[in-house]
Amino acid sequence: MFRLHDDHGERIALMLDERPVEVPPGLSVAAALLWLDGAAGYRRHLADGAPRAPWCMMGVCHDCLVEIDGRPNRQGCLETVVPGMRLRRQRLDEDAP
């Protein structure tokens, strides 16, 4: 789910790139990363280093790839955040399928 605002102020704790962060519950991983850092902070493309961010938010475009709990190339738009989840933005050399 993608929210434009947070009505309740509730947060769940996650790890993003080895740092603790808190996000509203119920978001997809992709939406949580956008909520934290905006589109510019999502990841970079392997071929030219261009910034990439989720586009379709429904599993078609694969621009939301992220490492989730040690598993690379996961589609962040299809996974809901859970407490204690470990997320890592993928480096350029890891973005290739």
C-alpha positions as CSV (number, residue, x, y, z in Angstrom):
1,M,0.0,0.0,0.0
2,F,1.1,3.5,-0.7
3,R,0.1,6.3,1.7
4,L,0.2,10.0,1.1
5,H,0.1,10.8,4.8
6,D,0.2,9.0,8.2
7,D,-2.9,9.5,10.4
8,H,-1.9,7.5,13.4
9,G,1.8,8.0,14.0
10,E,2.4,4.3,14.5
11,R,5.8,3.0,13.4
12,I,7.5,-0.3,12.9
13,A,11.3,-0.8,13.2
14,L,13.4,-2.0,10.3
15,M,17.0,-2.0,9.2
16,L,17.9,-0.1,6.0
17,D,21.5,-0.4,4.8
18,E,22.6,-1.4,8.3
19,R,20.9,1.5,10.0
20,P,17.7,1.4,12.1
21,V,14.7,3.2,10.7
22,E,11.0,3.4,11.4
23,V,8.1,3.5,8.9
24,P,4.3,3.4,9.1
25,P,2.9,-0.1,9.2
26,G,1.1,-1.5,6.1
27,L,3.4,0.0,3.5
28,S,5.1,-2.1,0.8
29,V,8.9,-2.1,1.0
30,A,9.0,0.1,-2.1
31,A,6.6,2.6,-0.6
32,A,8.5,2.6,2.7
33,L,11.8,3.4,0.9
34,L,10.1,6.2,-1.0
35,W,8.6,7.5,2.3
36,L,12.1,7.5,3.9
37,D,14.3,8.9,1.2
38,G,12.2,9.8,-1.8
39,A,12.7,8.6,-5.4
40,A,16.4,9.8,-5.6
41,G,17.4,7.5,-2.8
42,Y,16.0,4.2,-4.1
43,R,18.8,2.6,-6.3
44,R,20.9,3.1,-9.4
45,H,20.8,1.3,-12.7
46,L,23.6,-1.1,-13.7
47,A,24.1,0.1,-17.2
48,D,24.5,3.9,-16.8
49,G,24.2,4.7,-13.1
50,A,20.9,6.5,-13.6
51,P,18.7,6.8,-10.5
52,R,15.9,4.3,-10.5
53,A,12.7,4.2,-8.4
54,P,9.5,2.1,-8.4
55,W,7.3,3.0,-11.3
56,C,4.3,0.8,-11.6
57,M,4.0,-0.3,-7.9
58,M,2.4,-3.6,-9.0
59,G,5.2,-6.0,-10.0
60,V,5.5,-5.3,-13.7
61,C,8.4,-2.9,-14.2
62,H,11.0,-4.4,-11.8
63,D,12.4,-1.0,-11.0
64,C,11.8,-1.6,-7.3
65,L,14.4,-4.3,-6.8
66,V,15.9,-4.4,-3.3
67,E,17.6,-6.9,-1.0
68,I,15.1,-8.1,1.6
69,D,16.4,-10.2,4.6
70,G,19.5,-11.2,2.7
71,R,17.7,-12.2,-0.6
72,P,18.6,-9.9,-3.5
73,N,16.5,-8.9,-6.5
74,R,13.2,-8.9,-4.5
75,Q,10.4,-6.7,-5.9
76,G,9.8,-4.2,-3.1
77,C,6.4,-3.3,-4.4
78,L,5.1,-6.8,-3.8
79,E,6.4,-7.2,-0.2
80,T,4.8,-5.6,2.9
81,V,7.1,-4.3,5.6
82,V,7.2,-6.3,8.8
83,P,9.0,-5.5,12.1
84,G,12.6,-6.4,12.1
85,M,12.9,-6.7,8.3
86,R,16.4,-6.1,7.0
87,L,16.5,-4.1,3.7
88,R,19.4,-3.1,1.6
89,R,19.5,-1.0,-1.5
90,Q,21.4,-2.9,-4.2
91,R,24.7,-1.7,-5.4
92,L,25.3,-1.2,-9.2
93,D,27.0,-4.6,-9.6
94,E,24.1,-6.4,-8.0
95,D,21.3,-5.0,-10.0
96,A,21.7,-7.3,-13.0
97,P,19.2,-10.2,-13.2
